[in-house]
Amino acid sequence: MRAKTCRLLAVNSNLRFSPPFFVLAAILFGLLGSVSDAQRDTRTIPVDEIRPGMRGYGLTVFRGTEPERFDVEVIDVLHNFRPDQDLILARTPHPLLDQAIAVGGMSGSPIYFDGRLAGAYAYGWPFGIEPVIGITPIGNMLREMDRPFRPDSFPGVEMLTPAARRRSRRTARYAPERPYLGGRRDAQESVAEHLAVHRPVAAPLGAAPAATPVMLGGMVDDVAQDLGETLEELGLVGLQAGGAGAPSEGPDRFVDGGAIGVQLIRGDISATAIGTVTHVGPGSRLVGFGHPMMNLGEIGLPTSTARVLHILASQARSFKIAEGLNPLGTLVHDRPSAIVVDSEVRAPTIPVRIRIDGVEDAIREEWNVEVSATRALAPMLIFSAMLNAIKTTASDATDVMFDAAYEVDLEGYGRIALEDSGYMASGPADPRALSRIRLFELLEIAYANPFAPSRLNAVDIRLSLRFGDETLRIVDASVASDEVDPGSTVPVRIVMRPYGNGDEVVREIEVRIPEHAAGETVEVEIAPGYAVDPERPMARDIRDLVRSVQNNFDSQSLVASLKMPSRGMRFRGHVTRSLPRSALDSLARVSGTGPSRPFSTYLRTPVPVGRIVLGSTTLNLRVRDVPGQSNPD
């Protein structure tokens, strides 16, 4: 409307207008409001008008927050580079870019020819020795700008204006099929499954997106390295380069060519992906990057303005070293040709508080961060934050006992409080020991349950550390006789030895031998409670899943597990053990569902020990056919 009015005013310089007309025109312009030059009917140039030798310029931030120009010269157009997408090949002659070649963090820098927006600096060639880049055409990017999104793609999103609510695509809430498997699994395994599902789209051989650097701040070296390796699986490059700047010092709006941060973690530690804004639309949306960040489609990641400190030229990978500033907007689409950010949408985040007790003269005892609530990232980011807090507080490579008390606020359920204990042989931040605490089972329920959309509202963790080895190791398990009667109760004597010169600890567990085991040989395994995964019934809702986690065996206990000679089946809300074969066949035909298939069941007998137990052992018992009468050889 404003452009049309401008054209009407300039149709003929000989026309004479009365003063009231100019008054009305001024009022009209005032009502339309002021907009930046970048947002004012930006003209674009289609790919079919691009010719070899055309010269233009790009905009990017080399240092600070203000975009600067750099020269661009067209080489040619590579057609059908990606589905329905061409690629403009160009040189960027510039003293810095001649050395840095393709720069991670420049992705999205707008490129102009004949004063019209052509696209975004987006691709480079590994090991190139000249500054040749690939430009994603702006037409492909603008097609993504107005695409609606489903609010239930990232539960907890907040629409700040009615216009933002209209741009979302409302759908019925449903229970998606998600791969919750139940049982105790390491946090790394859960993250690996998410990564297997959300692999980035591979670029064609020879060309690759200008790597998206993720600035890792406040992290110790090995945590930054581990997180960086995991992020690389998603097409990102971790760079230990700093954290968040002072928000009051930075811009509070996005501009074409300005730096943009995507904040995976913020607070006492940070992980911020850095790129460049290609075009800020006339509304509240912008497009950037010119390639996917992780190619996760509809996704809610918090974004911010950013400040560039330096461009590091490297023969391996050149990067912008930058930091996030003012939180602003949400990345709502992560698509093959662009990311789309909406400044009128507020992304959900998970506040995480981590407290460490038991370390004298610790530099810091409490850590507060917010992590992205995206289910593909949240478990990994929470685990990294916890590991970093522990390693920063106490990095001693020695024996450590820990007690973990934590509360999880789970939407649709409420607050869940649990406690676990464990032993770390290689120091306070042993990832294998930490990943076995039940916190990560709750995270899996929040993001992979098959019943209803859910999310984490908050996580509070308190870790109490004690240096030393207070464990007990199983050294012997015995029975009076390895021949037992059906229906009898057999005492199993377990001998455990503490580290050092302490006295041995003896516990006795009474194992009941079922009547129907007559004539069979049964196996009894003695193991620590934290290593035993009890049979779980088919859950009917999220509450059943939570109860199954709460009902795990105490980590400071011993459990005798007698493997049943018959088999059982899982049903909704309960487990049926020791069914005869005829019953198993009938029930399997009636149920016809995978989880109800027959499985081996155990009779479990726990006994408290009060200390973490290491090791396990197995006994084989022969059950007599007739009580008191030995079986024939």
C-alpha positions in Angstrom: 0.0 0.0 0.0 2.8 2.4 0.9 4.7 1.7 -2.4 1.5 2.2 -4.4 1.0 5.6 -2.7 4.6 6.6 -3.5 4.0 5.8 -7.1 0.8 7.8 -7.2 2.6 10.8 -5.8 5.3 10.6 -8.4 3.2 9.9 -11.5 3.6 13.4 -13.0 5.7 16.1 -11.5 3.5 18.7 -13.4 0.4 17.7 -11.4 -0.6 20.2 -8.8 -2.2 19.1 -5.6 -4.1 21.2 -3.1 -2.7 21.6 0.4 -5.3 19.2 1.9 -4.0 16.4 -0.3 -0.5 16.7 1.2 -2.0 16.8 4.7 -3.9 13.6 4.0 -0.8 12.0 2.5 1.3 12.9 5.5 -1.4 11.4 7.8 -1.4 8.3 5.7 2.4 7.9 5.9 2.2 8.4 9.7 -0.4 5.7 10.1 1.7 3.3 8.1 4.6 3.8 10.5 8.3 3.8 9.8 10.1 0.8 8.5 13.8 0.2 7.8 15.1 0.3 4.2 15.7 -3.4 4.3 12.0 -4.0 5.0 10.6 -1.5 2.5 9.5 -3.5 -0.5 12.9 -5.0 -1.0 13.4 -5.8 -4.7 14.7 -9.2 -5.6 16.4 -10.5 -8.7 15.4 -14.0 -10.1 18.0 -16.6 -11.0 17.3 -16.4 -14.7 18.5 -12.8 -14.7 21.9 -13.7 -13.2 24.7 -13.6 -15.7 28.4 -14.5 -15.5 30.5 -11.4 -14.6 27.8 -9.5 -12.8 29.2 -7.6 -9.9 27.4 -6.8 -6.7 27.9 -6.8 -3.0 27.1 -8.6 0.2 26.3 -7.5 3.8 27.8 -9.2 6.9 29.2 -8.3 10.3 33.0 -8.5 10.3 33.2 -7.1 13.8 30.7 -5.7 16.3 27.0 -5.5 15.3 26.9 -3.3 12.2 26.9 -5.0 8.8 29.6 -4.0 6.3 29.8 -4.5 2.5 32.0 -6.9 0.7 32.3 -7.4 -3.1 30.8 -10.3 -5.0 31.3 -11.4 -8.6 29.2 -14.0 -10.4 30.9 -17.0 -11.9 27.8 -18.8 -13.2 24.6 -20.5 -12.1 24.6 -24.2 -11.2 21.2 -25.5 -12.0 19.2 -28.1 -10.0 21.8 -28.1 -7.2 19.1 -29.3 -4.8 15.4 -30.2 -5.5 13.9 -27.2 -7.2 16.9 -25.1 -6.1 19.7 -23.6 -8.2 23.0 -22.3 -6.8 24.7 -19.1 -7.8 28.5 -19.5 -7.9 30.4 -16.4 -7.0 33.7 -15.0 -5.9 34.1 -12.7 -2.9 37.3 -10.7 -3.4 38.1 -9.1 -0.1 41.4 -8.9 1.9 40.0 -11.0 4.7 37.9 -13.4 2.6 40.8 -14.1 0.3 42.4 -15.8 3.3 39.4 -17.2 5.1 37.7 -18.5 1.9 34.3 -19.8 3.2 33.5 -18.6 6.7 31.2 -20.4 9.1 28.8 -17.8 10.6 28.5 -15.8 7.3 25.8 -18.1 6.2 22.8 -16.0 5.4 24.7 -12.9 4.4 22.5 -11.2 1.8 23.9 -10.8 -1.7 22.8 -8.0 -4.0 23.1 -7.5 -7.8 21.8 -4.4 -9.6 20.6 -3.2 -6.2 18.3 -6.2 -5.9 18.5 -9.0 -3.4 19.7 -12.2 -5.1 20.1 -14.6 -2.2 22.2 -15.7 0.7 25.9 -16.6 1.1 25.5 -20.3 2.0 27.9 -22.9 0.6 31.6 -23.4 0.3 34.0 -26.0 -1.0 36.3 -27.9 1.5 40.0 -27.2 1.0 39.3 -24.6 -1.6 42.2 -22.1 -2.2 40.1 -19.3 -3.7 37.1 -17.4 -2.2 34.4 -19.2 -4.2 31.0 -19.5 -2.6 27.5 -20.8 -3.4 24.5 -18.4 -3.0 21.0 -19.8 -2.3 18.5 -17.9 -4.4 16.2 -15.7 -2.4 13.1 -17.1 -4.1 13.6 -20.4 -2.4 14.1 -18.7 0.9 11.1 -16.4 0.7 8.8 -19.3 0.0 9.5 -20.5 3.5 8.9 -17.1 5.2 5.1 -17.3 5.5 4.8 -21.0 6.1 2.6 -21.6 9.2 3.6 -24.0 12.0 1.8 -26.2 14.4 2.1 -25.0 18.0 2.1 -28.6 19.2 5.4 -29.1 17.3 7.1 -27.5 20.3 4.7 -27.5 23.3 4.9 -24.5 25.5 5.5 -21.9 22.7 4.0 -18.5 23.5 2.4 -16.3 20.8 3.1 -12.7 21.8 0.7 -11.1 19.4 -2.6 -12.0 17.7 -0.8 -11.9 14.4 1.6 -14.6 15.6 -1.4 -16.7 16.6 -2.9 -16.4 13.1 0.4 -17.5 11.5 0.4 -20.7 13.4 -1.5 -23.7 12.0 -3.9 -25.1 14.5 -4.3 -28.9 14.6 -6.0 -31.4 16.8 -3.9 -32.6 19.7 -3.2 -36.3 19.3 -1.0 -39.0 20.8 1.9 -39.5 18.3 3.7 -42.8 18.0 7.0 -42.3 19.8 9.7 -44.8 20.5 9.5 -45.0 24.3 10.9 -48.4 25.2 11.0 -48.2 29.0 13.8 -49.7 31.1 17.1 -48.3 32.2 19.3 -47.0 29.4 22.2 -44.7 29.4 21.7 -41.0 28.5 24.1 -41.4 25.6 22.0 -44.2 24.1 18.9 -42.1 24.2 20.6 -39.2 22.6 22.1 -41.5 19.9 18.6 -42.7 19.1 17.4 -39.1 18.6 20.4 -38.4 16.4 19.8 -41.4 14.3 16.3 -40.1 13.5 17.3 -36.5 13.0 20.4 -36.7 10.8 20.9 -33.6 8.7 20.4 -33.8 4.9 23.8 -34.5 3.4 25.1 -31.9 0.9 26.1 -33.1 -2.6 29.6 -34.3 -2.9 32.1 -31.5 -3.2 29.9 -28.7 -1.8 28.9 -28.2 1.8 27.0 -25.6 3.8 29.2 -23.0 5.3 29.6 -24.7 8.7 27.3 -23.3 11.4 29.5 -22.6 14.4 28.1 -23.2 17.9 29.9 -21.0 20.4 30.4 -23.0 23.6 30.9 -20.9 26.7 31.7 -21.7 30.3 32.5 -25.3 29.5 35.6 -27.3 30.5 37.6 -28.8 27.6 36.4 -32.4 27.6 32.7 -31.5 28.0 33.0 -29.0 25.2 34.7 -31.7 23.1 32.1 -34.3 23.8 29.2 -31.9 23.1 30.9 -30.7 20.0 31.2 -34.2 18.6 27.5 -34.8 19.3 26.5 -31.5 17.7 28.6 -32.4 14.6 26.2 -35.4 14.1 23.5 -32.7 13.5 25.6 -30.7 11.1 26.9 -28.2 13.6 30.5 -27.4 14.6 31.2 -26.8 18.3 33.7 -24.0 18.9 35.0 -23.3 22.4 34.9 -19.6 22.1 32.9 -17.9 24.7 29.4 -17.3 26.0 26.8 -14.6 26.2 27.5 -10.9 26.1 25.9 -8.1 28.0 22.3 -7.8 26.5 22.1 -4.0 27.2 25.0 -3.4 25.0 23.6 -5.0 21.9 20.9 -4.3 19.3 17.3 -5.1 20.2 16.1 -5.9 16.6 17.3 -7.9 13.6 18.6 -6.2 10.4 19.6 -7.6 7.0 23.2 -8.7 7.2 23.2 -8.6 11.0 24.4 -11.5 13.1 21.9 -13.8 14.7 22.3 -16.4 17.5 20.3 -19.6 18.1 20.5 -20.3 21.8 20.7 -24.0 22.6 21.8 -23.3 26.2 22.0 -19.9 28.0 22.9 -18.9 31.5 25.9 -19.9 33.5 27.0 -21.9 30.5 26.0 -21.4 26.9 25.8 -22.9 23.4 24.9 -20.5 20.7 24.8 -21.2 17.0 25.9 -18.2 14.9 24.7 -17.2 11.5 23.5 -14.1 9.5 20.1 -12.6 8.7 19.3 -12.6 5.0 16.1 -10.6 5.0 13.7 -9.1 7.6 10.2 -9.2 6.2 7.6 -6.6 6.4 6.0 -8.4 9.4 7.8 -10.1 12.3 9.6 -12.8 10.4 13.0 -13.1 8.8 14.9 -15.7 6.8 18.6 -16.5 7.3 21.4 -19.0 6.8 20.5 -20.0 3.2 20.8 -23.7 4.3 19.3 -25.8 7.1 20.7 -25.5 10.6 19.9 -29.1 11.5 17.1 -29.8 9.0 14.6 -30.5 11.8 11.6 -28.8 10.1 9.2 -27.2 12.6 11.2 -26.5 15.7 11.1 -24.0 18.5 14.6 -22.7 19.3 15.2 -19.4 21.1 17.1 -16.8 19.1 19.0 -13.6 19.9 20.9 -10.7 18.4 24.6 -11.3 18.3 28.0 -9.5 18.3 31.0 -10.6 16.2 34.4 -10.4 17.9 36.6 -11.7 15.1 36.8 -13.8 12.0 39.3 -16.6 12.4 40.9 -17.6 9.1 41.9 -21.2 9.1 43.0 -23.7 6.5 40.6 -26.3 8.0 37.6 -24.2 8.8 37.2 -20.4 9.1 34.7 -19.1 11.6 33.1 -16.0 13.1 33.9 -15.9 16.8 30.7 -14.3 18.3 28.4 -14.2 21.2 24.7 -14.0 21.7 23.2 -10.7 23.1 19.5 -9.8 23.5 17.0 -12.7 23.4 14.6 -12.1 20.6 12.3 -14.4 18.7 12.1 -18.1 17.9 13.4 -20.2 15.1 10.2 -21.8 13.9 11.3 -23.5 10.7 14.6 -25.2 9.9 14.3 -26.0 6.2 16.6 -27.0 3.3 16.9 -23.5 1.9 16.7 -21.3 5.1 15.8 -20.9 8.7 12.7 -18.8 9.5 12.6 -16.8 12.7 9.5 -15.1 14.2 10.2 -12.3 16.6 6.6 -12.4 17.9 7.0 -16.0 19.2 8.7 -16.9 22.4 10.2 -20.4 22.4 9.8 -22.7 25.4 13.0 -23.4 27.5 13.7 -25.6 30.5 15.2 -23.9 33.5 17.8 -26.3 35.1 19.3 -25.7 38.5 22.3 -27.9 39.5 23.8 -27.8 43.0 26.9 -29.5 44.1 27.6 -30.4 47.8 30.6 -31.9 49.6 33.5 -30.1 47.9 35.4 -27.8 50.1 36.3 -24.3 48.8 34.4 -24.9 45.6 34.6 -22.0 43.2 30.9 -22.4 42.5 28.2 -24.6 44.1 25.2 -23.7 42.0 24.6 -23.5 38.3 21.5 -22.1 36.6 20.9 -22.5 32.9 18.0 -22.6 30.4 18.2 -25.3 27.7 16.2 -25.7 24.5 13.0 -27.7 25.1 13.4 -29.4 21.7 13.1 -33.2 22.3 15.9 -34.0 19.9 18.3 -31.8 22.0 17.0 -31.4 25.6 18.4 -34.7 27.2 21.8 -34.2 25.6 22.0 -30.5 26.7 20.8 -31.3 30.3 23.4 -34.1 30.6 26.2 -31.8 29.3 25.2 -29.0 31.8 25.2 -31.5 34.7 28.5 -33.0 33.6 30.1 -29.6 33.2 28.9 -28.4 36.6 30.5 -31.4 38.3 33.8 -31.3 36.4 34.1 -27.6 37.1 33.4 -28.0 40.8 35.5 -31.2 41.4 37.7 -32.6 38.7 39.7 -35.0 41.0 40.5 -38.3 39.3 39.7 -40.4 42.3 37.0 -42.6 43.9 33.8 -40.7 44.6 30.5 -41.7 46.0 27.4 -39.6 45.1 23.8 -39.1 46.1 21.6 -37.5 43.5 18.3 -35.9 44.6 16.3 -34.3 41.9 12.9 -32.9 41.1 11.4 -32.9 37.6 8.3 -30.8 36.8 6.5 -32.8 34.1 3.6 -31.2 32.3 0.5 -33.4 32.7 1.8 -35.0 35.8 3.4 -32.5 38.2 6.6 -32.6 40.3 8.4 -35.9 40.6 11.1 -36.3 43.3 13.6 -39.2 43.2 16.9 -40.1 44.7 19.7 -42.3 43.5 23.1 -43.2 44.7 26.2 -44.3 42.9 29.9 -44.8 42.7 32.4 -43.2 40.2 35.7 -44.9 39.9 37.4 -42.3 37.7 36.3 -39.1 39.3 33.2 -37.0 40.0 32.2 -36.7 36.4 32.1 -40.3 35.3 29.5 -40.1 32.5 28.6 -43.8 32.6 27.7 -43.6 36.3 25.8 -40.4 36.0 23.8 -41.5 33.0 22.3 -44.4 35.0 20.3 -42.2 37.3 16.6 -42.3 36.7 16.4 -38.6 35.8 17.1 -39.6 32.2 14.3 -42.1 32.2 12.0 -39.2 33.1 13.4 -37.2 30.3 12.6 -40.0 27.9 9.0 -40.1 29.2 8.6 -36.4 28.7 9.8 -36.5 25.1 9.1 -40.0 23.8 6.0 -41.3 25.5 3.3 -42.8 23.2 0.3 -41.3 25.0 0.1 -37.5 24.9 2.2 -34.4 24.1 4.3 -33.5 27.2 7.3 -31.5 28.2 9.6 -30.6 31.0 8.8 -27.4 32.9 11.8 -27.4 35.2 14.6 -29.6 36.5 16.3 -29.3 39.9 19.3 -31.4 40.7 21.4 -31.7 43.9 24.5 -33.9 43.9 26.2 -34.7 47.2 29.8 -36.0 46.7 31.9 -38.0 49.1 35.5 -38.7 48.2 36.6 -42.3 48.8 35.4 -45.8 48.0 32.6 -46.9 50.3 31.4 -49.7 48.0 31.0 -53.4 48.8 32.1 -56.0 46.3 30.4 -59.4 46.0 33.1 -62.1 46.6 30.9 -65.2 47.2 27.3 -66.5 47.0 26.4 -69.9 48.3 23.6 -72.3 49.4 23.7 -75.2 51.7 22.9 -77.6 48.8 22.5 -77.1 45.1 19.6 -79.6 45.1 16.4 -78.0 46.4 12.7 -79.0 46.9 9.9 -77.5 44.8 7.9 -75.0 46.8 10.8 -74.5 49.3 12.5 -71.3 50.5 16.3 -71.4 50.0 18.5 -69.1 51.9 21.3 -67.7 49.8 24.4 -66.4 51.7 26.1 -63.4 50.0 29.6 -62.3 51.2 30.7 -58.8 50.3 34.1 -57.2 51.0 34.7 -53.4 51.4 37.6 -51.7 49.8 40.6 -51.7 52.1 40.8 -53.6 55.3 37.3 -53.4 56.5 35.3 -56.4 57.8 33.3 -58.5 55.4 29.6 -57.9 55.2 27.2 -60.9 55.0 23.6 -60.8 53.8 21.1 -63.6 53.4 18.4 -63.6 50.8 15.6 -66.1 50.9 14.7 -67.3 47.4 11.4 -69.1 46.9 11.4 -72.1 44.5 8.1 -72.4 42.7 6.2 -75.7 42.7 6.1 -75.9 39.0 9.9 -75.9 38.8 10.0 -79.5 39.8 12.6 -81.4 37.8 14.0 -78.2 36.3 17.4 -76.5 36.8 16.8 -72.8 37.8 19.2 -69.9 37.6 19.5 -67.4 40.4 21.4 -64.1 39.7 22.6 -61.9 42.6 23.1 -58.3 41.4 22.9 -54.7 42.8 19.5 -53.1 42.7 20.6 -50.3 40.2 21.6 -53.0 37.7 18.2 -54.9 37.8 15.4 -53.8 35.5 12.1 -55.2 36.7 9.5 -56.4 34.3 7.2 -53.6 33.5 3.5 -53.9 32.6 2.1 -52.2 29.5 1.6 -48.6 30.5 -1.9 -47.1 30.1 -0.8 -43.5 30.4 2.0 -41.2 31.5 1.3 -41.9 35.1 1.9 -45.6 34.6 5.3 -44.8 33.0 6.3 -42.6 35.9 5.2 -45.2 38.5 7.4 -47.8 36.7 10.4 -45.5 37.1 9.5 -44.8 40.8 9.2 -48.5 41.5 12.7 -49.4 40.4 14.8 -51.2 43.0 16.8 -49.2 45.5 20.3 -48.4 44.3 21.7 -49.5 47.7 20.2 -53.0 47.7 20.9 -56.5 46.5 18.4 -58.4 44.4 18.1 -62.1 43.8 16.5 -62.9 40.5 15.2 -66.4 39.9 14.6 -67.0 36.2 11.3 -68.7 35.9 11.2 -72.0 33.9 7.8 -70.8 32.4 7.1 -67.6 30.6 4.7 -64.6 31.2 3.0 -61.8 29.4 2.6 -58.1 29.8 -0.8 -56.5 29.8 -2.1 -53.0 30.5 -1.4 -52.2 34.2 0.0 -55.6 35.2 2.4 -58.5 34.4 1.2 -62.2 34.4 4.0 -64.7 35.2 4.3 -68.5 34.9 1.6 -69.2 32.4 1.3 -72.7 30.9 2.0 -73.0 27.2 -1.6 -73.4 26.2 -2.6 -70.2 28.0 0.3 -68.3 26.4 -0.7 -69.4 22.9 -4.3 -68.4 23.5 -3.5 -65.0 25.0 -1.0 -64.2 22.3 -3.7 -64.9 19.6 -6.3 -62.8 21.4 -4.0 -59.8 22.1 -2.2 -59.8 18.8 0.0 -56.9 20.0 3.8 -56.8 20.1 4.3 -55.8 23.8 2.0 -58.8 24.8 4.3 -61.4 23.3 5.6 -64.0 25.8 8.8 -63.2 27.6 11.0 -64.7 30.3 10.0 -63.6 33.8 11.8 -63.6 37.1 10.9 -63.8 40.8 12.8 -60.9 42.4 13.8 -60.8 46.1 15.4 -57.5 47.2 17.3 -57.0 50.5 18.6 -53.6 51.6 22.4 -53.2 52.1 22.8 -49.5 52.8 25.8 -49.2 50.5 26.5 -49.4 46.8 27.4 -52.9 45.7 29.6 -53.8 42.8 29.7 -57.1 40.9 27.3 -59.9 40.4 27.2 -63.7 40.5 25.0 -66.6 39.4 23.9 -69.9 41.0 22.3 -72.9 39.3 20.0 -74.9 41.5 18.5 -78.3 40.6 14.9 -78.7 41.7 13.9 -82.2 42.8 11.0 -84.0 41.1 9.7 -85.0 44.5 10.5 -83.2 47.8 13.2 -84.9 49.7 14.1 -87.3 46.8 17.1 -86.7 44.7 16.7 -86.6 40.9 18.3 -89.5 39.0 21.5 -88.6 37.2 
